[in-house]
Amino acid sequence: MATLPARSFAQSLAPTGAAARYATYGALVLFGSFLIAAAGKVTVPFWPVPATLQTLAIFVIAAAFGRKLALATLAAYLVEGAAGLPVFTNGGGLAYFAGPTTGYLAGFVIAAGLTGWAADRGLDRSAFKLFAVNLAGTAIILLLGAAWIAVAFGTEKALAWGVGPFIATDVIKAALAAAVVPAGWQIANLFRR
């Protein structure tokens, strides 16, 4: 007997009426895209390079929203950036899709889809399982980012510029994101009693 997938945190809290539910989903997509943009503007001093909070926001959104809403949110974020809105860390416009961050942008979408898929299957209720999924997403982001840097700047720059400086902060952000949504489930369950 097949079981239905678990619902994401956002789906479990959404209104039951179709119009209200879809309006809520639309608002969540817009809110999420702007949250990712804002997180990209927050710089945390770290060595050897400063870190932004983008991947933290992406993993939290994906785990809370589920795969479909997470992918819609990332699509909105990329469309906003392509249209010239300053949603990327250093601005916006089509040039960002041919610059050094292209691989990371593609990795964001795949990582959000992966974490959202895991949330749809109930893995967002366990911080340890969600952390493992977020680590896989982090690896995807770093690998695609490094691959694009290798194409644009040469293989020797890929690890030095594209992976090395980000490993420690990305693991920390994956862990923080893995703690947020399971905690949200715990709090929601307290109010349901």
C-alpha positions in Angstrom: 0.0 0.0 0.0 1.4 3.4 -1.0 1.5 6.2 1.5 0.9 9.8 0.7 3.9 12.1 1.2 3.9 14.2 4.3 2.9 17.8 3.9 5.4 20.6 4.2 5.2 23.0 7.2 3.7 25.8 4.9 1.2 23.4 3.4 0.1 22.2 6.8 -0.6 25.8 7.9 -2.2 27.0 4.7 -5.9 27.7 4.6 -8.1 24.9 3.3 -10.1 27.0 0.7 -8.5 26.9 -2.7 -8.5 30.6 -3.3 -7.1 31.5 0.1 -4.6 28.6 -0.1 -3.2 29.8 -3.5 -3.1 33.4 -2.4 -1.1 32.3 0.6 1.3 30.3 -1.6 1.7 33.3 -3.9 2.5 35.5 -0.9 4.9 33.0 0.5 6.8 32.8 -2.9 7.1 36.6 -3.0 8.1 36.8 0.7 10.6 34.0 0.2 12.2 35.5 -2.9 12.7 38.8 -1.0 14.0 37.0 2.0 16.7 35.3 -0.1 17.5 38.7 -1.6 17.8 40.3 1.9 19.9 37.4 3.1 22.3 37.9 0.2 22.8 41.5 1.4 23.7 40.4 5.0 27.5 39.9 5.2 28.9 38.0 8.1 32.6 38.6 8.7 34.4 35.3 8.4 37.9 34.2 7.3 39.1 33.9 4.6 36.1 35.6 2.9 32.9 37.1 4.4 29.8 35.0 4.1 26.2 35.9 3.2 23.1 34.3 4.6 21.6 33.3 1.3 22.1 29.5 1.6 20.7 29.7 5.1 17.5 31.4 3.8 17.3 29.0 0.8 17.5 25.9 3.0 15.0 27.2 5.6 12.5 28.2 2.8 12.9 24.9 1.0 12.4 22.9 4.2 9.4 25.0 5.3 7.7 25.3 1.8 8.3 21.9 0.2 9.6 21.2 -3.3 7.0 23.0 -5.4 6.9 26.2 -3.4 10.6 26.2 -3.0 11.2 25.9 -6.7 8.6 28.6 -7.4 10.4 30.8 -4.9 13.8 30.3 -6.5 12.2 30.9 -9.9 10.7 34.2 -8.7 14.1 35.2 -7.2 15.9 34.5 -10.5 13.3 36.3 -12.6 13.4 39.3 -10.3 17.2 39.3 -10.7 17.1 38.9 -14.5 14.6 41.8 -14.7 17.2 44.0 -13.0 15.9 44.1 -9.5 18.9 44.2 -7.1 18.2 40.9 -5.5 21.6 39.3 -6.0 24.4 40.0 -3.6 25.9 42.7 -5.8 22.9 43.9 -7.8 20.8 42.4 -10.6 20.4 42.0 -14.3 21.1 39.4 -17.0 24.8 39.8 -16.7 24.7 37.8 -13.4 23.7 34.7 -15.5 27.0 34.9 -17.3 29.2 36.0 -14.5 31.2 34.0 -11.9 28.1 33.3 -9.7 26.1 31.5 -12.4 27.0 28.0 -11.1 25.9 29.0 -7.6 22.6 30.3 -8.9 21.9 27.0 -10.6 23.0 25.2 -7.5 20.6 27.2 -5.4 17.7 25.9 -7.5 18.8 22.2 -7.4 19.5 22.4 -3.6 16.2 24.0 -2.9 14.4 21.3 -4.9 16.3 18.6 -3.0 15.6 20.0 0.4 12.0 20.7 -0.5 11.6 17.2 -1.8 12.9 15.9 1.5 10.5 18.1 3.4 7.6 16.8 1.3 8.5 13.3 2.6 8.7 14.3 6.3 12.4 14.6 6.7 12.0 18.2 7.8 10.8 16.9 11.2 14.3 15.6 12.1 17.2 18.0 12.4 19.7 15.3 11.7 18.0 14.0 8.5 17.5 17.6 7.3 21.1 18.4 8.0 22.2 15.5 5.9 20.0 16.7 3.0 21.2 20.3 3.5 24.8 19.0 3.3 24.0 17.3 0.0 22.5 20.6 -1.2 25.6 22.5 -0.1 27.8 20.1 -2.0 25.6 20.6 -5.1 25.9 24.4 -4.8 29.6 24.3 -4.3 30.3 21.8 -7.1 28.2 23.7 -9.6 29.8 27.0 -8.5 33.3 25.6 -8.8 32.5 24.0 -12.1 31.3 27.3 -13.6 34.4 29.1 -12.1 36.6 26.4 -13.7 34.9 27.1 -17.1 35.2 30.9 -16.7 38.5 31.3 -15.0 40.4 27.9 -15.2 40.5 24.8 -13.1 43.2 26.0 -10.7 40.9 28.8 -9.5 37.8 26.6 -9.0 38.7 25.1 -5.7 40.6 28.1 -4.4 37.8 30.6 -5.2 34.8 28.4 -5.6 34.9 25.9 -2.8 37.6 26.4 -0.2 36.5 29.8 1.2 32.9 28.7 1.7 33.1 25.2 3.2 33.1 26.1 6.9 30.4 28.7 6.7 28.2 26.6 4.4 28.3 23.7 6.8 27.3 26.0 9.7 24.5 27.5 7.7 23.3 24.0 6.7 23.2 23.0 10.4 21.4 26.2 11.4 18.8 25.7 8.7 18.3 22.1 9.8 17.4 23.2 13.3 14.9 25.9 12.3 12.1 24.0 10.6 12.0 21.0 13.1 11.8 23.5 15.9 8.9 25.2 14.0 7.1 21.8 13.9 7.7 21.3 17.6 6.2 24.8 18.4 3.3 24.2 16.0 2.5 20.9 17.7 2.4 22.6 21.1 -0.3 24.9 19.8 -2.3 22.0 18.3 -2.8 20.3 21.6 
